[in-house]
Amino acid sequence: MIEIREIKPTKSELKKFVTFPIDTLYRDSKLYVPSLVSDEINTLLPSGNPAFEYCESIYYMAFRDGKPVGRIAGIINKLVNERTNKREGRFGFVDFIDDAEVVDALFQAVTQWAKDKGMTSLTGPLGFTDMDPEGMLVEGFDEVSTQATIYNYDYYPRHMERMGYVKDVDWLEYKVTVPEKVPDKMARVASIVRQRVGVDNIKYTSRRALVRDYGDAIFKLINEAYDDLFGYSPLSDKQIKHYIKMYLPFLPLEDLSMVVKPDGELIGVGIAIPSLSQALIKSRGRLLPFGWYHLLKAFKGHNDTVDLLLIAVKPEYQSKGVNALFFDDLIPYFNKFGYKWADTGHELEENEKVQQQWQYFETRQNKRRRAFTKSI
């Protein structure tokens, strides 16, 4: 018999919720990359996540004979629902053993909660905002995950389809071979864009100066560039301050590329980071006792892979070749630090503007992930 328990939003209770996939379900997996336990707890805590300005949530775990066998979060993003004129609940942070009874019990709990809140559909896996991992893996189960995305076993999507969930959108990911130099055609495009559009790259060597000059601008640009994308939840001023403090102090400045106009206005940003996948696998999502050491090694050059987290360009500058400037800037640094491969972030299947940039490189599409949806 399956017992469903509501998990209260306290650090001690949420630790059980967060560590279930790390210590139980994926304990022996070499492909599952855990989030940092402390970061995920803060994401789920109303006191730790500014998205609770306009979100509400509930967390459930499934137990059989007293042992955890599944987890799921229900989320309502009121801001997105207002923007899209929908009454849509989200499910996320979902993991379960390969057992229909367990899966059904988890989704029945979240479905009833969403119905009681007046929702008419349930979609996911999604987080509170796009800063959280989203999309269930439906291709690429034999690939190592990245620290910014979800890994799941191949039986997950089969259960979604069994329950009547259908595809809402898909995202694609690519494995890119880092070239020894900037591809000639891309270098030419970058040169032309600099001359004709009148923009260029800038680089910072001081994180404090970066935060002072462009901290707000980076996240406001992301808001502007991503505004029309699927389910995007614009970041509030409070969230922007939160993410500036959370991410920018640790970002390797060599892997940050910014494109500006002559007056200094930011019109594009590309953010990469050394892959933390192996470090997080070894640390099991903990900084202590030795997790910090593995993460430090990943940042200090003991790495052959870089994660391309995001590219954002002001809408009026999109399709003008600005993306070429990011790679013209970053590829020499990638070679300097010994990166052989780059993992792209997840890109909406229909986002041809982004996918066209990979034509200059040796690539393979190695993953596909999906948001499932169902009327409730």
C-alpha positions in Angstrom: 0.0 0.0 0.0 1.2 3.5 -0.9 1.2 6.3 1.7 1.3 9.9 0.4 2.6 12.4 2.9 2.6 16.2 2.6 6.1 17.5 3.2 6.1 20.7 5.2 8.3 23.6 3.9 10.9 23.4 6.6 14.6 22.7 6.1 14.5 19.4 8.0 11.4 18.1 6.1 12.6 19.4 2.7 16.0 17.7 3.2 14.2 14.3 3.0 12.4 15.5 -0.2 15.6 16.8 -1.8 17.9 13.8 -0.9 15.5 11.1 -2.0 16.7 11.0 -5.6 20.4 11.5 -4.6 20.6 8.9 -1.8 17.9 6.4 -3.0 16.7 6.4 -6.6 19.9 7.4 -8.3 22.4 6.4 -5.7 24.3 4.2 -8.1 23.8 6.2 -11.3 26.8 7.7 -13.1 24.6 9.9 -15.3 22.3 11.6 -12.7 23.8 15.0 -11.6 22.3 16.2 -8.3 21.7 19.8 -7.5 23.4 21.2 -4.5 21.2 20.1 -1.6 21.4 23.5 0.1 20.4 25.3 -3.1 17.4 23.1 -3.8 16.1 23.4 -0.3 16.3 27.2 -0.6 14.5 27.1 -3.9 11.6 25.2 -2.2 11.5 27.3 0.9 9.2 30.4 0.8 11.8 32.3 2.8 14.6 31.4 0.4 13.0 32.0 -3.0 11.7 35.4 -4.1 9.4 33.6 -6.7 7.0 33.0 -3.8 6.0 36.7 -4.3 3.6 35.2 -6.9 3.9 31.4 -6.6 2.5 28.9 -4.2 3.5 25.3 -3.9 2.9 21.9 -2.1 5.3 19.0 -1.8 4.4 15.3 -1.5 6.4 12.1 -1.0 5.2 8.5 -1.5 6.2 5.8 0.9 5.8 2.0 0.8 6.4 0.1 4.0 7.9 3.2 5.5 10.5 3.6 2.7 10.5 6.6 0.2 9.5 5.6 -3.3 8.7 8.9 -5.0 8.3 12.7 -4.7 6.5 15.5 -6.5 5.9 19.3 -6.1 2.8 21.1 -7.2 3.4 24.8 -8.2 1.1 27.6 -9.3 2.8 30.5 -10.9 0.1 33.2 -10.8 2.2 35.7 -12.8 2.5 33.3 -15.8 -1.2 32.4 -15.5 -2.1 36.1 -15.7 0.1 36.6 -18.7 -1.2 33.6 -20.6 -4.8 33.8 -19.4 -4.6 30.2 -18.2 -5.5 28.3 -15.0 -2.5 26.0 -15.2 -0.9 24.2 -12.4 2.7 22.9 -12.7 4.3 19.8 -11.4 8.0 19.6 -10.9 10.8 18.1 -8.8 9.3 14.8 -9.6 11.0 11.4 -9.2 9.6 7.9 -8.7 10.3 4.2 -8.9 9.0 2.2 -11.9 5.6 1.4 -10.3 2.3 2.6 -11.6 0.7 2.6 -8.2 3.4 5.0 -6.9 3.2 7.3 -9.9 -0.6 7.4 -9.9 -0.7 8.2 -6.2 1.7 11.1 -6.5 -0.1 12.6 -9.5 -3.5 12.1 -8.0 -2.4 14.1 -4.9 -1.0 17.0 -7.0 -4.0 17.0 -9.4 -6.4 17.2 -6.5 -4.5 20.1 -5.0 -4.4 21.9 -8.3 -8.1 21.3 -8.8 -8.9 22.6 -5.3 -7.0 25.8 -6.3 -9.1 26.3 -9.4 -6.7 25.0 -11.9 -7.9 23.3 -15.1 -4.7 21.8 -16.4 -1.4 20.4 -15.1 1.9 20.8 -17.0 5.5 19.9 -16.3 8.1 19.2 -15.2 8.5 22.9 -14.6 9.9 24.9 -11.7 8.8 28.1 -10.2 10.6 30.1 -13.0 12.9 29.3 -15.9 15.9 29.5 -13.5 14.8 26.1 -12.3 15.4 22.8 -14.2 12.5 22.0 -16.5 11.6 19.3 -19.1 11.5 15.5 -18.7 14.2 13.7 -20.6 12.7 11.7 -23.5 15.9 11.0 -25.5 19.5 10.8 -24.3 19.1 8.5 -21.3 22.7 7.3 -21.8 24.2 10.8 -21.6 25.6 12.5 -18.5 23.3 15.2 -17.3 24.3 18.8 -16.7 24.0 20.8 -13.5 21.2 23.0 -14.9 19.0 20.2 -16.3 17.0 17.2 -15.2 18.0 13.6 -15.6 15.4 10.8 -15.4 15.2 7.1 -16.2 13.6 6.1 -19.5 10.4 4.8 -17.8 9.3 8.3 -16.7 7.8 9.4 -20.0 6.1 6.0 -20.4 4.2 6.6 -17.2 3.3 10.1 -18.3 1.8 8.8 -21.6 0.0 6.0 -19.7 -1.7 8.6 -17.5 -2.9 10.5 -20.6 -0.3 13.3 -20.6 0.6 14.7 -24.0 3.4 16.8 -25.4 3.2 20.5 -24.8 6.7 21.5 -26.0 10.1 19.9 -26.5 13.5 21.3 -25.9 16.7 20.1 -27.7 20.3 19.9 -26.5 23.5 19.5 -28.4 27.0 18.3 -27.7 29.4 20.6 -29.5 33.1 19.9 -30.3 35.1 22.9 -29.4 37.1 23.9 -32.5 40.8 24.8 -32.3 40.0 28.3 -33.6 37.0 30.4 -34.4 35.4 29.0 -37.6 36.4 31.3 -40.5 32.8 32.1 -41.5 31.8 32.9 -38.0 34.8 35.2 -37.6 33.8 37.0 -40.8 30.3 37.4 -39.6 31.5 38.8 -36.2 33.7 41.3 -38.0 30.9 42.5 -40.2 28.5 42.8 -37.3 31.0 44.9 -35.4 31.4 47.3 -38.3 27.7 47.5 -39.6 25.8 47.2 -36.3 28.3 49.1 -34.3 28.5 46.8 -31.3 31.4 45.0 -29.7 32.4 42.7 -26.8 33.6 43.9 -23.4 35.4 41.9 -20.8 35.7 42.3 -17.0 38.4 41.2 -14.7 36.7 42.4 -11.5 33.5 40.7 -10.3 32.7 43.7 -8.1 32.9 46.1 -11.1 30.8 43.7 -13.2 28.0 43.6 -10.5 28.2 47.4 -10.2 28.0 48.1 -13.9 25.9 45.3 -15.3 24.4 43.1 -12.6 20.9 44.4 -13.0 21.3 44.9 -16.8 22.2 41.2 -17.4 19.0 39.9 -15.8 16.8 42.6 -17.2 18.1 41.7 -20.6 17.3 38.1 -20.0 13.7 39.2 -19.1 13.5 41.1 -22.4 15.0 38.4 -24.6 13.0 35.5 -23.2 9.7 37.3 -22.7 7.9 35.5 -25.5 9.3 32.0 -24.8 7.2 29.1 -23.5 6.0 29.7 -19.9 8.5 32.4 -19.2 8.2 34.0 -15.8 9.8 37.5 -15.8 12.2 38.1 -12.9 11.1 40.7 -10.4 13.6 43.3 -9.0 13.7 41.2 -5.8 14.6 38.0 -7.8 17.2 39.9 -9.8 18.9 41.0 -6.6 18.7 37.4 -5.4 20.3 35.9 -8.5 23.0 38.6 -8.7 24.1 37.6 -5.2 23.7 33.8 -5.9 25.5 33.5 -9.3 27.6 36.5 -10.3 30.2 36.3 -7.5 31.1 32.7 -8.7 30.9 33.1 -12.4 34.3 32.7 -14.2 34.7 36.0 -15.9 36.5 34.5 -18.9 33.4 32.5 -19.7 31.1 35.5 -19.7 30.7 37.4 -23.0 28.8 40.7 -23.2 28.1 42.7 -26.3 27.5 46.4 -25.9 26.8 49.5 -28.0 29.3 52.4 -28.0 27.5 54.1 -25.1 27.8 50.9 -23.0 24.2 49.7 -23.3 24.1 46.0 -23.0 22.4 44.3 -26.0 23.6 40.7 -25.6 25.0 38.3 -23.1 26.4 34.8 -23.3 27.1 32.8 -20.1 29.2 29.6 -19.9 30.5 27.8 -16.9 32.9 24.8 -16.5 30.9 21.6 -16.3 30.1 20.8 -12.7 28.6 17.4 -13.6 31.4 15.1 -12.4 32.0 17.3 -9.3 28.4 17.1 -8.2 28.2 13.4 -8.9 31.3 12.8 -6.6 30.0 15.2 -3.9 26.5 13.8 -4.0 25.2 17.4 -4.0 26.9 18.3 -0.7 29.6 20.8 0.0 30.8 19.0 3.1 32.9 17.2 3.9 34.8 17.2 0.6 32.3 18.4 -2.0 33.8 21.9 -2.1 37.1 20.3 -3.2 35.6 18.6 -6.2 33.7 21.8 -7.2 36.9 23.8 -6.8 38.8 21.4 -9.1 36.1 21.8 -11.7 36.4 25.6 -11.6 40.2 25.5 -11.6 40.8 23.8 -15.0 40.5 20.1 -14.2 37.7 19.9 -16.8 37.3 19.1 -20.5 33.7 20.3 -20.9 32.0 23.7 -20.7 28.3 24.2 -20.2 26.8 26.9 -22.4 24.1 28.1 -20.0 22.4 30.8 -22.0 22.5 33.4 -24.7 20.2 36.4 -24.6 20.0 39.2 -27.2 17.7 42.2 -27.2 14.8 41.4 -29.6 15.7 44.2 -32.0 19.2 42.8 -32.4 18.2 39.2 -32.9 18.9 37.7 -36.4 21.6 40.3 -37.0 24.6 38.0 -36.4 25.2 39.2 -32.8 25.6 35.5 -31.6 28.8 35.3 -33.7 30.4 37.8 -31.4 29.9 35.6 -28.3 31.8 32.7 -29.9 34.4 34.9 -31.5 35.1 36.0 -27.9 34.8 32.7 -26.0 36.4 30.1 -28.3 39.9 31.3 -27.6 39.3 31.1 -23.9 37.7 27.6 -24.3 40.9 26.5 -25.9 43.1 28.2 -23.3 41.4 26.2 -20.6 41.4 22.9 -22.4 37.7 22.5 -23.1 37.1 19.8 -25.8 33.4 19.8 -25.7 30.5 22.1 -24.9 27.0 21.1 -23.7 24.4 23.5 -24.9 21.5 24.6 -22.7 18.1 23.3 -23.6 16.6 25.1 -26.6 12.9 25.1 -27.6 12.5 22.8 -30.6 10.9 25.6 -32.7 13.6 28.2 -31.8 15.4 28.2 -35.1 17.2 31.4 -34.4 19.2 29.7 -31.7 19.7 26.4 -33.5 21.1 28.1 -36.6 24.2 29.1 -34.7 25.4 25.5 -34.4 25.8 25.2 -38.2 29.3 26.5 -37.8 30.4 23.6 -35.5 30.6 19.9 -35.3 27.6 19.0 -33.3 25.2 16.2 -32.5 21.8 16.5 -30.9 22.2 14.3 -27.8 19.1 15.0 -25.7 15.5 15.9 -26.0 13.3 16.9 -23.1 9.5 17.5 -22.9 6.9 19.4 -21.0 3.8 17.2 -20.7 0.3 18.6 -20.1 -3.1 17.3 -19.3 -6.6 18.8 -18.6 -7.7 18.1 -15.1 
